[in-house]
């Protein structure tokens, strides 16, 4: 099992009410994964496949 990826700084847009931070479009890149772009493409593909399967029943 691999360890946690390194912490990377993120663009911060905090709201005082929620304390949430607005990140970039690729959460894997924010988490420091070396293959972040590939991971994002795979997730988008899997999501599209799941939607087709759900539509077809």
Backbone as CSV, one residue per row, in Angstrom:
resi,resn,N_x,N_y,N_z,CA_x,CA_y,CA_z,C_x,C_y,C_z
1,UNK,0.852,-1.177,0.000,0.000,0.000,0.000,0.892,1.233,0.000
2,UNK,0.581,2.172,-0.833,1.425,3.354,-0.899,0.997,4.403,0.117
3,UNK,1.932,5.284,0.453,1.649,6.336,1.417,0.833,7.452,0.804
4,UNK,0.468,8.389,1.621,-0.315,9.536,1.151,0.521,10.406,0.221
5,UNK,-0.119,10.991,-0.806,0.628,11.867,-1.705,1.037,13.137,-0.987
6,UNK,2.022,13.847,-1.507,2.461,15.072,-0.849,1.379,16.146,-0.893
7,UNK,1.401,17.003,0.093,0.449,18.110,0.145,0.907,19.182,-0.829
8,UNK,-0.035,19.672,-1.624,0.281,20.736,-2.569,-0.591,21.941,-2.261
9,UNK,-0.070,23.136,-2.458,-0.890,24.321,-2.192,-2.034,24.420,-3.198
10,UNK,-3.158,24.915,-2.770,-4.313,25.092,-3.645,-4.727,26.549,-3.666
11,UNK,-5.371,26.913,-4.759,-5.925,28.267,-4.858,-7.073,28.335,-3.861
12,UNK,-7.059,29.318,-3.005,-8.024,29.378,-1.915,-9.057,30.469,-2.165
13,UNK,-10.292,30.090,-2.033,-11.401,31.042,-2.094,-12.364,30.657,-0.984
14,UNK,-12.001,30.952,0.231,-12.776,30.540,1.393,-13.979,31.447,1.615
15,UNK,-15.019,30.866,2.126,-16.133,31.649,2.627,-16.170,31.409,4.122
16,UNK,-16.445,32.441,4.864,-16.413,32.311,6.327,-17.527,31.405,6.833
17,UNK,-18.643,31.339,6.119,-19.762,30.528,6.591,-19.478,29.036,6.467
18,UNK,-18.830,28.606,5.403,-18.642,27.175,5.199,-17.234,26.705,5.493
19,UNK,-16.257,27.591,5.317,-14.881,27.188,5.504,-14.362,26.326,4.364
20,UNK,-15.116,26.242,3.269,-14.703,25.426,2.129,-13.752,26.205,1.236
21,UNK,-12.911,25.470,0.542,-11.978,26.070,-0.396,-12.344,25.657,-1.804
22,UNK,-12.316,26.600,-2.726,-12.564,26.280,-4.126,-11.256,25.775,-4.722
23,UNK,-11.315,24.614,-5.302,-10.117,24.018,-5.881,-10.121,24.100,-7.391
24,UNK,-9.165,23.414,-7.972,-9.087,23.331,-9.426,-10.027,22.239,-9.913
25,UNK,-10.063,22.053,-11.209,-10.958,21.065,-11.796,-10.482,19.636,-11.551
26,UNK,-9.205,19.438,-11.255,-8.667,18.093,-11.100,-8.216,17.873,-9.659
27,UNK,-9.040,17.182,-8.913,-8.735,16.927,-7.508,-7.488,16.055,-7.363
28,UNK,-7.240,15.185,-8.346,-6.064,14.324,-8.283,-4.774,15.147,-8.375
29,UNK,-4.793,16.192,-9.182,-3.629,17.074,-9.280,-3.413,17.804,-7.963
30,UNK,-4.501,18.227,-7.336,-4.389,18.915,-6.048,-3.828,17.995,-4.975
31,UNK,-4.118,16.717,-5.086,-3.616,15.758,-4.101,-2.198,15.302,-4.403
32,UNK,-1.665,15.736,-5.533,-0.271,15.468,-5.834,0.019,14.183,-6.590
33,UNK,-0.997,13.572,-7.187,-0.761,12.357,-7.949,-0.005,12.668,-9.239
34,UNK,1.000,11.879,-9.540,1.821,12.099,-10.726,1.024,11.868,-12.005
35,UNK,0.076,10.940,-11.983,-0.712,10.628,-13.168,-2.129,11.203,-13.062
36,UNK,-2.225,12.416,-12.564,-3.515,13.048,-12.285,-4.384,13.193,-13.524
37,UNK,-3.801,13.590,-14.645,-4.592,13.785,-15.863,-5.198,12.466,-16.328
38,UNK,-4.416,11.399,-16.291,-4.905,10.080,-16.695,-6.030,9.635,-15.763
39,UNK,-5.859,9.850,-14.478,-6.880,9.460,-13.520,-8.189,10.195,-13.775
40,UNK,-8.091,11.489,-14.080,-9.291,12.280,-14.344,-10.000,11.785,-15.605
41,UNK,-9.249,11.480,-16.653,-9.835,10.960,-17.887,-10.545,9.639,-17.615
42,UNK,-9.926,8.770,-16.831,-10.536,7.484,-16.513,-11.846,7.648,-15.748
43,UNK,-11.873,8.568,-14.806,-13.093,8.802,-14.027,-14.197,9.353,-14.924
44,UNK,-13.850,10.273,-15.816,-14.855,10.829,-16.724,-15.401,9.736,-17.646
45,UNK,-14.548,8.858,-18.130,-14.979,7.763,-18.981,-15.890,6.810,-18.214
46,UNK,-15.493,6.445,-17.012,-16.309,5.543,-16.195,-17.666,6.157,-15.878
47,UNK,-17.704,7.459,-15.637,-18.962,8.149,-15.358,-19.867,8.116,-16.575
48,UNK,-19.304,8.356,-17.753,-20.086,8.317,-18.990,-20.646,6.915,-19.233
49,UNK,-19.841,5.894,-19.004,-20.291,4.509,-19.179,-21.411,4.195,-18.206
50,UNK,-21.245,4.619,-16.954,-22.285,4.365,-15.944,-23.600,5.011,-16.351
51,UNK,-23.558,6.241,-16.872,-24.776,6.937,-17.287,-25.474,6.203,-18.428
52,UNK,-24.707,5.683,-19.366,-25.291,4.925,-20.475,-25.951,3.674,-19.945
53,UNK,-25.277,2.967,-19.046,-25.844,1.738,-18.476,-27.128,2.042,-17.717
54,UNK,-27.137,3.120,-16.938,-28.339,3.489,-16.184,-29.486,3.851,-17.118
55,UNK,-29.183,4.539,-18.211,-30.206,4.942,-19.163,-30.840,3.728,-19.848
56,UNK,-30.003,2.755,-20.179,-30.496,1.567,-20.878,-31.152,0.558,-19.934
57,UNK,-30.962,0.768,-18.663,-31.613,-0.076,-17.665,-30.969,-1.385,-17.501
